[in-house]
């Protein structure tokens, strides 16, 4: 991520392939990531403006995540080149000029400010506005509604996503896929793309099936091709629900990569062989994502707030993740880890400082007793950090504590949506 002062001085020369996109980016949901991906595909360098808490409150209502948390989420998206804090709510051509961006990108919906005017009216008047498709069925407002109403209709049955994805893959000779299955596979492939938005060159995606083919330890079925670990690259495994993919998850994944990169440098393993200035060799991070039933069993209520498909997309867009295992088991046994297509049992398994109830069995108990192929502990824990306590429960708590404000936000959003629907892009 490029270090830069805000605003840049002197201004960056305007280039056709430098693109600007802006927004609130409250929650790191896959609708935001989809817009960022499409914007990146329209150019080569993407600048992402993030509005201040104060501007959002005035024009839309209270944010759930702070500006610092929202910047962290945008920064973690692999298609972002430069996040810009405190971008104006009404997009100003002067800001595009400062950051060298010819065009601004937004979805095919109208966004209005507190006075009811189009937030992009100024850049539209200069012909510097490009439209991309808005991701249907997901928004911050939708997610807040799920939390306030405690709905569970969004949950997916075990293996429902796997069944859909396999049906859309000719190699598995399944029945004709539904339009939903084709859409899900298309989205998974898109979000598995590399940092330039090129499909097939980014993350690998597998789905774990404990019963496939009669294998007693299960099988990881390939869903999307991508980059496999390079020779000599260490593989690490992490897992979780990753619900409401938040600053807590992002910081954990970032620290996993930083820890392994520093350890590699200490061993003399560099990103470019023989060049210490290139930094330590980065790890290949495999992220297991639990299914909805597993999470609901342990957390109850209407958790997860995002279903498996939505959470998988959030994890895939993260620059700190190399591969995703859908429907990973809650207890990652050595037998399961041996089935990983990324080389079997990884070099290290990481988890955060989770405190289990006295009545709960530690899912990592087996792993804590063994060493890896290098005689090092297989299991390692990332210590407490700034956002250790930020998870789905904390986010729901923030909303419940200010329920009246968020309910008013929902009403304002519905009122604005009716007016915006009558406006043209």
C-alpha positions, 0 to 999 in steps of 0.5 A: 500500500503506497504511503502518501500524504492527504491530500497529495502535494503536489497533485498527482498527474491525471491518468486515464487508468487511475480510477476513483471510487468513494463511499461509506464502506460501513461493514466490509460486505461483498457488495462494497467489494464488488463495486471496488472490483468493477472499478479496478477492472476499468483501470490499473490504479484504484483510489478509494475515498472513504467518507468521515463519520460526521458527513455520513451521520449528517447525510445518511445516519450513524455509522456502525464502524469508525472511520479508522475501521472502515479505512482498514477494511478498504485497505485490506481489499486486494483491489485497492491501491490507495485509501483516502480518508475524509473524502467529501460526501458530494464527490468533487472534481477537485479531489479527483484532480488531486489524486490524478483520477480521470473518472469516478465509478459508482453503482447504477443506483442514485445516491443523494445527500441530506438536501436530496441532490445527487452526490455525483452531480458535479462529476457527471456535469464534467463527463467524468462518471462511470457506472457499474452494476450494483450487487443485488441483495446486500447492503449495510442497510440490509445487514442492519435489518437482519440484526434488528429483526433477528431474521434467519431466512438468509441462512443456507442449509449444509452443503447447499452452496457446494451442491450449487457450485458443483452443479455449475461445474461441467467436470462434476457431471451434475444436473443442469444448474439453476440460475442461482448456482451459475450466479454464485459460481460467477461471483466466487470466480470473480472474487477469487481473481488477483489484485488486478481483477484477472480471473484464474490468477488469484485465490484457489477455492475448495469445498470440504465434504466429509462424506464425498466418495466414501473417503473416511476423512473427507475430501476437498473438492476444487471449485476455482483454479488459482495460484498454488503455493510456490516452491519453498513457500510456507503454508499456514491455515486459519479458520473461523466464521468470519461473520460481518468480516470486520476489523478484528478479522482483518487485523488477525489475518494481517498479523498472521502474514506479518508474523510469518513474513518476519519469521521468513526474513529471520531464516534468510527466506526473502520474497526475491531470493538473495535480496533482503531488501525485498522483505521476508517471503510471504506465506500462503494463507488458507482460510477455512470458513465454517457453514451456517449450521455450525456457527448457529450451533455455537452462537445461537440466535440468528448468527451468522448474520451473513450466510456462507456464500456472503462470508466466503466472498468477504474472505476472498476479497481480502489481500491477506488470503491465498485460498479458501476452504468452504464448509471447513470443520469446526475442529481442524483435526490432523486428518482433515488438515492432511486432506488440504490440496495445498500440500497436506498438513500446513506448516502452522495453524493460527488462531486468535486469543479465543477464550472457550467456555469451561463446558466447551472442548478446545477445537485446537487441542490435538494441534497444540500437542504436535510439531510441524515438519521443522520441529516447531509448534504446529499451533500458534496464537496471535496475541491480543491486538487493537481490534481483538474484541471486534467480531459479529457479536460486538457489531450487533451490540453496537447496533442494539445499544443505539437501536433507536438511531439505527431504526431511524436510519432505516426509515430515512433510507427507505424514504430516500430510496423511493425518491432516488428510484425516481431519479435517473443516472 
